[in-house]
Each structure stands twice: as C-alpha cells, then as structure tokens.
Amino acid sequence: MSQPSLPYVDRILNRLGDPEVATLFGRHLHWGYWGDPNQALLTAADFAAAAEALTQRICDAAGLADGQRILDVGCGLGGTLMAINERFEGVELVGLNIDPRQLAVARAQAQPRPGNTIRFVEGDACAMPFADGSFDRILAVECIFHFPSRARFFSEVRRLLRPEGRLALSDFVSTPALQAFTALDRRRADLRASYGSTAVIGGAAYEQLGEAAGLGRPSVDDITYNTLPTYRVLSRYPVLLPERVDQRINQLLEWVTRLGLLRYRILSWSPQLSALGRQSPAPLA
C-alpha cells in the first residue's frame, strides 16, 4: 500500500500549530462553498465556514439520515465525520485514509456524541478493508483525483454499498476544451509541487464509470461559481504553495475555472434508483 505524494498536506500538517492555518485547514482540507460569492469576506474564518458549507452540501447530496452507517473515504483530518456527528443521531461513522499522519489528527479531534460512534481506519481506497454491503452511504470529498484508479474505487463502492445505498463525491471535472489549454500542460511540474499527483477526468467519463460499476448515471450539482472565492483565499494565505512556486499557478487555475474549462461538481449515485429508472415502462402516448 504505497502512499501518494501530497505536498500541500505536508505543509498544512507542519503548520497546524499556527492558529491561522488551524482556522483555515484544521478541520477540512478542501475548497469552500459560498451561496453568494460576491459576499465572500476572504478571511480565514470565512473560508472555514465556506468549507463547512461545502461539506454539508455533499452530505445532503448523499441523503444522510439518522441511524445510517457512513464511510468517508479520504477522510482527511476528520472534518466531514465531525460535521455529520454534529447533525445526526445514531450514526456509525468510519473514516478511511492512507496517510497515518492525517488519521492521528482525526482521532485526536473527532469525538462522537452520545449514541454515535466514530472510528478511523488506515487503508487504500481501491482495496478497502470492509465486508460486502457494509455501508448505507459512502462519501469522497475532494480526494478521488489522488486515487490510483477511479474504476477500482467505484468497483469497491458497489461492493460495499447496501441495496439502498448512495455514493456522493466532489471533484474537479474537465471539459474537452481543457485538453487544448497548453498553458496548463507547461505548468504540470508546478502543479505536482503543490498538489502532488492528480488525475482529472470529464463528465462523460464519470457516467461511464458509474455504469460500468453498476451504479448507474450520476446526479450532478455544478457549484463552480460558488467555489471561486477559494482562489482568492489561497492568494491571501499561500500555505498550500511552496516557496519556489509563485502565485501564477494559482492564478492559472483560477483563470481556467472562470473560463469554464475546469468545473467543480458534486456527483451522487443511487444504484437502486438507477435500476428503477431503467425498469420504468415507457409513458403512454
């Protein structure tokens, strides 16, 4: 089980003792969501609230409810499970991560409310150490681009989901025009220096992955516009960027997003609903 190179996580973990960094990333390691991006304050506290809002939007897409057994794959520092623990009762929460350092932080700060349970497991998202049909809901918040194989992850999800289960994830999704954007190709080394090895795919590829795994077609919530202030936050607090990488890489990512070449989407799959849709009779003429 080889661990991916995650330079931005290394930098965050090394600086969690800094109160500002702890406010920004002590709970969530993902982008933020603003209902009205024009009202974004771009402070550390504002970003933390926006990251929490994105988490809740993904949880809502998953259809979380009291009494469920929920798996958060790529659980980071445990923030998503902490948010679920605060909102729901009688839930059994499991976080999976390949990085023991992140798990150590998550275990220290994620304490279950009475009636809930939280545990963290070290493991590979493409070969998860759980029995078939173990979970009602599976989440993967802004992490799937680090997995060695999306296809293997989807196969694992199908194995682990109960009959009425649901998968919800968030990801950066490319458009065909992004492939022709050569400026991004020229900065691949800088991207890896900040974010490690990543693999971005298009929306059609996600449909194919879901169908191949027996999950059906996804429901899609495109929230690109609502995440845009994140880039300004990263410019103000460049903790994710190593010293040798200037702000141009962040500006480049913001530009390709504003141009619509790179989208931020929440995708969710419900195998049972998908099967019902395929079996529905044609409407009467």
N, C-alpha and C positions, 0 to 999 in steps of 0.2 A: 504494500500500500504506500505508494510514493506521494509525498505532499507537494502540491503546486507551489510555485514561487509567487508570493503575494507581497510585493514591496510596500504597497500602501498600508496593508495590515501591520507589517513590521513597524512602520513609522508610527502608526497610531498606538500600538501596544507599548512602544518605547516611550511614549509621551502621555500616557494616560494619567500620570501624576500631575500634569498641568491642568488646572481647573477649566481653562478654556477648551482644551482638547477633550477633556472628560465631558463637558457640556455638549460639544459637537458630536462626538462619536462614542461616548461611554456606554451607550445603550444600543444604538443602531449604526450599522456600517453601510448605509445605503442612501440613495437620493431622497429629497424631500418632495412633498406634495402641498401646493398652495391652492386653495379654492379660487382666489383671485391673485395671480402672480404680481399684478401691479401694486398690491398692498404688502408685498414682502418687505420685511424690515432688514433682512440680511444680517441680523445679529446671530450670535451663537445660540441663544435661547430660542429665537425664531426658527432657526434651522432645525433644532432638536424637536420643536413642536411639529414642523413640517414632515420630518422623518417619521414621527409618531403617526401623523395623519396618513402617510403613505402605507404604513403597516396596517392600519385599521381598514383602509380601502381594500387591501389584498385579502385580509381576513374576511371582510364582507363578501368579496367575490367567491371565497371558499364556502360560504354558507355555514360558518361556525355556529355552534349552539351548545347549550349546557349538556353535560354528560358524554361528550364525544372523546374519543382517543385521537390525538392530533400529533402528527410528526412534522417538525420543522427541519428541513434538510438544508445544510449550510447555515446553521443557526447562529453563527457569529458569536457575539457576546451575550446572547440570550434575550435580547430586547423584545423580539417578537413573542416569545413564550411568556415573558413578563407582562406584555400588554394583554395577551389572552387570559392569563391568570387573573388579571385585574378586572376583566369584563365578564367572565363566565364562571359558572359553578359546576362542581362535579366532573371536571375535565381531567384527563390523564395526558400530560404533556411530555413529549420526548423531543429532544434536540440532538441532531446528528451533525458532527463536524469532523473533518480530517485533521484539524490542527489542534493539538492538545493545549497549546497556549490560550487559544480562544475559549476552549472548554473550561480551563481553570478559572478564567474571569467570569464566565457564565455561571459556573457552580457557586462562586463566591457571592454573586449578587442576585441570583434568581431564587427567591424563597416562596414556596407555594402558600396560598391562603388555605385556611382550614377547609377540608373537603376536596381540594385539588392536589395533584401530585406533579412534580417536575423532576425529570432525570435527563442526564446528558450522556451521549454515547459517542465514542471515537470510532469513526468508520468512513468508508468510501461510499459516495452517493451512487456509484454504479454497481455496487455489490453490498447492499445494506444488510446488516446482521439481524434481521427480524423475520418472524414467521409469516407465511402467506396469510392474507386477509387480516392483518394486524390493526389497520387504522381506518377511521372514518374520514379523515381529512389529511391531506399532505400539502405542505407549503414549501416553496423555494423562492425566497425573497432576494432578488438581485444577486444571484450567485451561480446560476446554471451555466453561464459563459465560461466558468472555470472548470467545469466537469470534463473529464476526458472523453465522454461520449454522451450526447443527449439521448441517442437511441437506447443505450443501455439503461440510462436513468429512467426513461419512460417505460421500458420493459419492467424495471423494478417497481415503479409506481403501480403499474397494472397488477403486479403480483401481490403487492401489499394492501391495496385498497379493498375494503369490504364492498359488497354488492351495491350499496347506495352511496359509495364514497365519492370524493371530489378532490381534484388537484387544482391548486391555484399558484401561479408564479408571476414574477415580474422580470422583464428583460428588455435590453436594448435590441430593437429589431431593425434590420437594414432594409432599404429599398433597392430596386435594381440600379437606380442612378448612383448609389453609393459606390458600386463596384467600379465606376468610371472616374471616381474622385481621386485622382492620383496624388493629390497633396497629402492625403491621409496615409497612403502607402509609403511616402517618403519619410513619415514620422513614426513608423512602426517601432523602431528601437526605443524612441522616447515613450511611446505608449507602454511598452513592456517594462520600461524602467519605473513607471508609475504604478501600473495596474497588473503587471505580470502577464502570463499567457492567457489570452482571451480568444473566444471564437464567437463571432456574431453571425446570425442567420436571418433569413427573411420570413415573412408571414406565411408564405406558401409552404416553406419547409416545416413550419410548426404544424400546419394542417396535416402534412404527410406523416410527421412523427406521431401525432395523435391517432391517426387512422391505422398506421402500421402496428401500434401497440394495443389497439382495441379500445382506445379511449374516446374515439370519435373526433369531431371537429370542435375547436375551442370557441368559447365566448370571449370577445375581445373588448377591452376598455383602453382606448388610446388616451393617455394622460400626458403626452409630450409637453403640451403648452403649460400644464400645471407644474412641471418639474423644472422649467427653465431657470428660475432663480438659483438653483443649486450651483450653476456655473459661476455666478457672481459671488456666492458664498465661498467657493473654492478659491476664487481670486483674492478674496479678503483674508482667508485663513488657509494658506497653501500648505497645510500639514501633509497632504497626500503627495506633494510633488518634491522629489529630491532636489538638492541644490543645483545640480548640473542641468536640470530641465527647467527652462524658463516658462513663463505663463503662456507662451504661444501655443503649447499643446492643448491647454485648457480652452483657449480662445478658439482653436481649430475645431475642437469637439462641439463647442457651443455653436459655431457657425454651421457645421453640417447638420446639427439638430434644428436650428432655426430655419435652415433651407429645406427642411423636411426630408433630408436624406437618411437620417437616423431617427427612429421613433422609440418612445418609451411606452411599453404596453403592459397591462395586466391581462393574463390569459388564464382561463379556467376550463376544466374538462369535467364532465359528469358522464361516465360510461353508461349508466342506466338510462339517463335522459336521452343520450345519443342513440342507444339501442331502440328506445321507444319511438324516437323520431324516424328511424329507418323502417320501423314496422307499421307506421301510421298509414292508413289507406288513403288513396288519392281523394281529394274533395269531389263531391258530386257536381256534375255540370249544371 
